Amino acid sequence: MGSPATVRDPIDLALWGITAEVEFLPKLAEFWTHNPREADQSSFPYEWYDLMGQLETLDRAYRAGRMTPEQAERYRELLRKLEEALPIIERLGLTSPPVSLQP
């Protein structure tokens, strides 16, 4: 068993991972525009779908009050970023966020 300093909270990990991918979407869209035949276009939608499943889990934790204040703030920021990214998400044909983007 790891020490408490090495154990990561699943909520923190999911927040970090989804936020990183949402922030990467503009670069991904640009890459796909210039490299339309790359293999990443076939696998990323599945990865994105999995991330949206994690988002649903985060949303349940947020709405049930199971996040720390800092995590809740990061979740609200993630929702804002997702809302801003909706045009890119739609253009890339990715699964729309399955949760309300209003905190």
C-alpha positions as CSV (number, residue, x, y, z in Angstrom):
1,M,0.0,0.0,0.0
2,G,1.3,3.4,-0.9
3,S,1.9,6.2,1.5
4,P,-0.8,8.9,1.6
5,A,1.4,11.3,-0.3
6,T,1.5,8.9,-3.3
7,V,-2.2,8.0,-3.4
8,R,-4.1,10.1,-5.9
9,D,-7.8,10.9,-5.5
10,P,-9.8,9.5,-8.5
11,I,-11.7,12.8,-8.7
12,D,-8.5,14.7,-9.0
13,L,-7.2,12.3,-11.7
14,A,-10.4,12.5,-13.7
15,L,-10.5,16.3,-13.4
16,W,-6.9,16.6,-14.6
17,G,-7.3,14.1,-17.5
18,I,-10.6,15.5,-18.9
19,T,-9.3,19.1,-18.5
20,A,-6.1,18.3,-20.4
21,E,-8.0,16.8,-23.3
22,V,-10.5,19.6,-23.5
23,E,-7.6,22.1,-23.6
24,F,-6.0,20.1,-26.3
25,L,-9.1,20.1,-28.6
26,P,-8.1,23.2,-30.6
27,K,-4.7,21.8,-31.4
28,L,-6.3,18.4,-32.3
29,A,-8.8,20.1,-34.6
30,E,-6.0,22.0,-36.3
31,F,-3.9,18.8,-36.7
32,W,-6.9,16.9,-38.1
33,T,-7.5,19.7,-40.6
34,H,-4.0,19.5,-41.9
35,N,-3.6,15.7,-41.6
36,P,-7.0,14.3,-42.4
37,R,-5.8,10.7,-42.9
38,E,-4.0,10.2,-39.6
39,A,-4.9,7.1,-37.5
40,D,-5.6,9.2,-34.4
41,Q,-8.9,10.2,-36.0
42,S,-10.2,6.7,-35.7
43,S,-9.2,6.1,-32.1
44,F,-9.7,9.4,-30.4
45,P,-13.5,9.4,-30.6
46,Y,-13.4,6.2,-28.5
47,E,-11.0,7.8,-26.0
48,W,-13.3,10.8,-25.9
49,Y,-16.3,8.6,-25.2
50,D,-14.5,7.1,-22.2
51,L,-13.7,10.6,-20.9
52,M,-17.4,11.6,-21.2
53,G,-18.2,8.5,-19.0
54,Q,-15.7,9.8,-16.5
55,L,-17.4,13.2,-16.7
56,E,-20.7,11.6,-15.8
57,T,-19.1,10.1,-12.7
58,L,-17.6,13.5,-11.8
59,D,-21.0,15.2,-12.3
60,R,-22.6,12.7,-9.9
61,A,-19.9,13.4,-7.3
62,Y,-20.3,17.2,-7.7
63,R,-24.1,17.2,-7.5
64,A,-23.9,14.9,-4.4
65,G,-21.5,17.2,-2.6
66,R,-18.7,14.6,-2.6
67,M,-16.0,17.0,-3.9
68,T,-13.7,19.2,-1.9
69,P,-14.3,23.0,-2.4
70,E,-11.1,23.0,-4.6
71,Q,-12.3,20.1,-6.7
72,A,-15.8,21.6,-7.1
73,E,-14.2,24.9,-8.4
74,R,-12.1,22.9,-10.9
75,Y,-15.2,21.0,-12.0
76,R,-17.1,24.3,-12.6
77,E,-14.1,25.5,-14.6
78,L,-14.1,22.3,-16.6
79,L,-17.8,22.8,-17.4
80,R,-17.0,26.3,-18.6
81,K,-14.2,25.0,-20.9
82,L,-16.5,22.3,-22.3
83,E,-19.1,24.8,-23.1
84,E,-16.5,26.9,-24.9
85,A,-15.3,23.9,-26.8
86,L,-18.8,22.7,-28.0
87,P,-18.2,24.0,-31.5
88,I,-15.0,22.1,-31.8
89,I,-16.5,19.0,-30.3
90,E,-19.4,19.1,-32.8
91,R,-17.0,19.8,-35.7
92,L,-14.9,16.8,-34.8
93,G,-17.9,14.6,-34.5
94,L,-17.2,13.7,-30.9
95,T,-19.7,12.7,-28.3
96,S,-21.3,15.8,-26.7
97,P,-20.9,16.2,-22.9
98,P,-23.6,14.0,-21.3
99,V,-24.1,16.4,-18.4
100,S,-25.5,19.8,-17.9
101,L,-22.8,22.4,-18.5
102,Q,-24.5,24.6,-16.0
103,P,-23.1,24.1,-12.5
